[in-house]
Amino acid sequence: MDITLPIENKELQKLLPHRYPFLLIDRVLEFEHFKRLKAIKNISYNEPQFQGHFPDFPVMPGVLVIEALAQAAGTLSILSLGGRDESELYFFVGIDKARFKRQVIPGDQLVLEVELLADKRGIGKFKAVATVEGEIA
């Protein structure tokens, strides 16, 4: 599989099974096989979660920030392995020590950075950090 950076949304749809409104990566900026990946998610006011979370003060739910990081980790794995079969799925199986430090609001660009720490029997363990303008979100 040839990898040309940046990887845009159309190419991401070939890698990940997620689709709008649940594809939470817009572009992959950096990638190192079996090491790390850096991606972005542009936060827009017209995303469906802001209709109810919260209409007068839209804030991206923390679980969606976590999901975006999980998708970035999955993308790192899929790219490192050279792609995935259409019927093959990757699942998020756990999280340790998650903290939310900053609200993510429309107009923000969420930078997703994941690093592969270990891979045992096909289960990856990752360090993942989401930032906005250099601040941990």
Disulfide bonds with the S-S distance in Angstrom:
none
